[in-house]
Amino acid sequence: MRYMSWALLIMAALEVISIILMSNLIGGGSTLLLIILSIACGVFMLRNIGLSGLFLAVATIRTGSSVSLYQLLWPLRYVLAAIMLISPGFVSDIFAALLLLPFSGKPLASTGSNPFSHTPQSDQNDIIEGEFTVENNNGQSHHPNRQQHLPPR
């Protein structure tokens, strides 16, 4: 927190320098058009995240044991990238593009089980063996081992 003001000041200076360099490289009109396009993309991204970000985070949690922290924080990365696209300048646009890259990262759970899934584990001791007899309405009994053809229902 102590160096946050210095970081913001350096970031603002880098943004101004990047705008000046880009306007010298491609021209002022093209630079202004790129800045407006970047702002429009950021606003579009922020408008469309809505509740889908929450659903995306829940779906990421339920995917399985290979969930990484980077994938889990996808909605936060998406919103942060949109805010960086809205800020004028090209250094923040580069950081926004890096945030949107699909890196997978290391899995959260190094064990084979998923801590977020609630699927019961099948146990081999829950098998019940037995023999049964089917009785018809007539009172006749049918043993399953005998080859007896019953009429269709």
Secondary structure, DSSP 8 states (H G I E B T S, - for coil): -TTHHHHHHHHHHHHHHHHHHHHHHH-HHHHHHHHHHHHHHHHHHHHHHTTHHHHHHHHHHTT-TT-BHHHHTHHHHHHHHHHHHHSSSSHHHHHHHHHHS-----BS--SSS-TT-------GGG-------EE-TTS-EE-TTS-------
